[in-house]
Amino acid sequence: MDLPMNLAGISAAAAAGWTWWIGELRGCVPRRLRTLMSPSTLRLDISSDSVTLRRSSRSAASFPLPLSGQDREVLTRQLRRRRAAVVFDAGRALVCLVELPLAAERAVAAALRFEVDRRTPFKPGGVHL
């Protein structure tokens, strides 16, 4: 009966050792090379019943809505480390029509960035137009 508990302890120690070893190896790689090797943007796909976090085309984790405390911590930790793109269904988007003056015709992109900055809590550089 004592054997499964020992295996669990050994497994946890091995996982901790592996995490430490990978961190040490990662520290040996120059920072510039590390940034080139890691994906730069996380993608959050939000649907009516779940949030899916994609780090690459092969790596995805799905969290049911409403989020549990543990899931919220995992997402928060991941989002602090990298840039994120949030993707959701068009039917769930908030739409706001903006009328631009005729003088803005020459610089529509700049006028839209100004309106995004004025009307939303997002930074204009972080919004895809």
C-alpha positions in Angstrom: 0.0 0.0 0.0 2.9 2.3 0.6 4.2 1.8 -3.0 1.8 4.0 -4.9 2.5 7.0 -2.6 6.2 6.6 -3.1 5.7 6.5 -6.9 3.6 9.6 -6.7 6.4 11.3 -4.7 9.0 10.1 -7.1 6.9 11.3 -10.1 6.5 14.7 -8.6 10.2 15.0 -7.8 11.1 13.8 -11.3 8.7 16.4 -12.8 10.2 19.2 -10.7 13.7 18.1 -11.6 12.8 18.0 -15.3 11.3 21.5 -15.1 14.5 22.8 -13.4 16.7 21.1 -16.0 14.8 22.6 -18.9 15.0 26.0 -17.3 18.8 25.6 -16.9 19.2 24.6 -20.6 16.9 27.4 -21.7 19.2 29.8 -19.8 22.2 28.6 -21.8 20.5 29.7 -25.1 21.0 33.4 -26.0 17.9 35.5 -25.5 17.7 36.6 -29.1 17.6 32.9 -30.2 15.0 32.0 -27.5 12.7 34.8 -28.8 13.1 33.6 -32.4 12.3 30.0 -31.4 9.2 30.7 -29.2 5.8 31.7 -30.7 5.3 35.4 -30.3 1.5 35.5 -30.1 -1.1 33.4 -28.2 -4.5 33.1 -29.8 -7.6 33.0 -27.6 -10.6 31.6 -29.4 -13.7 32.5 -27.4 -17.0 30.7 -28.1 -20.3 30.6 -26.2 -19.2 27.7 -24.0 -15.4 27.7 -23.8 -12.1 29.5 -24.2 -9.4 27.8 -26.3 -5.7 28.9 -25.9 -3.5 28.2 -28.8 0.3 28.6 -28.6 0.9 27.0 -32.0 -1.1 25.1 -34.6 -0.4 21.9 -32.7 -0.8 23.1 -29.1 -4.2 24.0 -27.8 -5.9 23.9 -24.3 -9.6 24.4 -23.9 -11.3 25.8 -20.7 -15.0 25.6 -20.2 -17.0 28.7 -19.4 -17.5 30.0 -16.7 -13.8 29.8 -15.8 -12.8 28.1 -12.6 -10.3 29.8 -10.4 -7.5 27.5 -11.4 -8.3 28.0 -15.1 -8.3 31.7 -14.7 -4.8 31.6 -13.0 -3.5 29.5 -15.9 -4.8 31.9 -18.5 -3.6 34.9 -16.6 -0.1 33.4 -16.3 0.1 32.6 -20.0 -1.2 36.0 -21.1 1.4 37.9 -19.0 4.2 36.2 -20.8 3.3 36.9 -24.4 1.2 39.0 -26.7 -2.3 37.7 -27.4 -4.8 37.8 -30.2 -8.4 37.4 -29.1 -10.7 35.8 -31.7 -14.5 35.4 -31.2 -17.5 34.8 -33.4 -18.7 37.8 -35.4 -22.2 37.5 -33.9 -20.7 38.2 -30.4 -18.9 41.4 -31.5 -19.9 44.9 -30.5 -20.3 47.0 -33.5 -20.1 50.8 -33.6 -20.5 52.8 -36.8 -18.1 55.7 -37.1 -18.7 58.6 -39.4 -15.5 60.2 -40.5 -15.2 63.7 -42.0 -14.4 64.0 -45.6 -11.0 65.5 -44.7 -10.0 62.1 -43.2 -10.2 60.5 -46.7 -6.4 61.0 -47.1 -5.6 59.3 -43.8 -8.3 56.8 -43.1 -6.0 54.5 -41.1 -4.8 57.4 -38.8 -8.4 58.5 -38.3 -9.6 55.0 -37.4 -6.7 54.6 -34.9 -7.7 57.9 -33.3 -11.3 56.7 -33.0 -10.2 53.4 -31.6 -8.2 55.2 -29.0 -11.1 57.6 -28.2 -13.9 55.0 -28.1 -12.4 51.8 -26.7 -10.1 50.8 -23.8 -7.7 49.3 -26.3 -4.4 50.8 -27.5 -4.6 51.6 -31.3 -1.4 49.6 -31.9 -3.0 46.5 -30.5 -6.1 46.6 -32.7 -6.2 45.0 -36.1 -7.7 47.3 -38.7 
